Amino acid sequence: MKLNALLLDPSVLGDEGWGYLERVCGMLPDLGVIVCTGRSTVAQRVRGLRLGVDDWITKPCHPEEAMARVEAVSRRRRRGRTDSESGPLVAGELEIRPDQFQAFVSGGSLDLTRREFELLHLLAEAKGQVLERETIYQRVWGYAMAHGDRSVDVFIRKLRQKLEKRSPGWGYIHTHFGVGYRFDPEPVGDSVEEPPVPAPAPQPEPMPGPESASQVVHNSFTTG
């Protein structure tokens, strides 16, 4: 049976709820996951979203809203599967394989979480374009970014660290302060230095003319 989305209340599973949620998100990266639970703290919601949860609903909620959120997550997943039918993206030493939900550096698999892969794939598809943080958040996380949320910056930093570790000779993600990020692979430390400009050759002093010479002779007779 192929599932499009999973609606889960971790509290029903007791102490195993979070472990189950983490295993589901890790083993089924194409599955949309929505948490619908009662009281929750900001830390719990952030933890769930970073594990790979697509949406979070707080009880009590109207059944129609819950179904609408399930349908929205399913649509995003279908679009993702359609995108995965395209061929690999190659940039620098990096190869992104949407069909395998993986990225490779020089043939070796890059250890990415689902969210990190989605973020990398989104940036790479828009190669050369600056994507605003709000746009990135909406397209990867699936809803509007809350004021002060730094999730995009945190995930970009983690993604950069992994890329720099495996591909230190290339810079892939560039920051546009106050705006967002741009994916544009460039070799690191490979800039061409301009040759030094030679110092101008010393110019010969002009030879004294007849008037200057006579003045020197005249001064030599009149001195003292």
Residue, then its C-alpha position, 0 to 999 in steps of 0.5 A: m500500500k502506498l501512502n501519501a501522508l501520515l497523520l500522527d499524534p505522538s502522545v498516543l504512543g507514549d514514550e515511544g512517540w518521538g522515536y517512532l516519528e524520527r524513524v518514520c521521517g528517516m525511513l520514508p522521506d517521500l511520505g508527508v507527515i503531519v503531527c496533530t496533538g494537544r499541548s506542545t511547547v515551541a521546543q517540541r514543535v521545532r524539534g518535530l519540524r527539524l526531524g522532517v515533519d511537514d505540518w503541525i496541528t494543535k488540538p482541538c482542531h476542526p476536521e475539515e482543517a485537518m483534511a485540508r492540511v493533509e491534502a496540501v502536504s500530499r500535493r507538495r509531495r506529488r510535486g516533489r515526485t514529479d520533479s524527481e523524474s528529472g535527471p541529475l543536477v551536476a555542479g562543481e564536484l556535486e551531483i544531485r539525484p532527485d530520483q534517489f533523494q541523494a547528493f554525491v561528491s566525487g561519487g561518494s554519497l553526501d550524508l544529508t537529512r531530508r530537509e537538507f536535501e530538499l533545501l539543496h535541491l531547491l537552491a540548485e534548481a534556481k542556480g544563479q538566482v537569489l532566493e529570499r529566506e521567506t521563499i525558501y521557507q515556504r517552498v521547503w517547509g510548506y507554509a509561511m515563515a514566522h517572524g524571527d524564525r532562523s530555521v533557514d539560516v540554521f539549515i544553510r549553515k549545516l549544509r555548508q559545513k557538510l559541503e565544505k568538508r567533502s568538497p573544500g575546493w568549491g564554494y556552492i552557496h552564497t549569502h546575500f545579507g538581508v535578502g537570502y541565498r544563491f547557489d552558484p558553484e565557484p572554485v575556492g582560492d582559484s582567482v588569477e592574480e594580476p601581474p605586478v606593474p613594473a616601476p617606471a624607469p628612471q629618466p636621465e637628467p637633462m644636460p645643462g645648456p650653454e647658459s647654465a654652463s656659463q653661469v656655473v663658470h661665472n660662479s666659480f670665479t666670483t665665489g669668495 
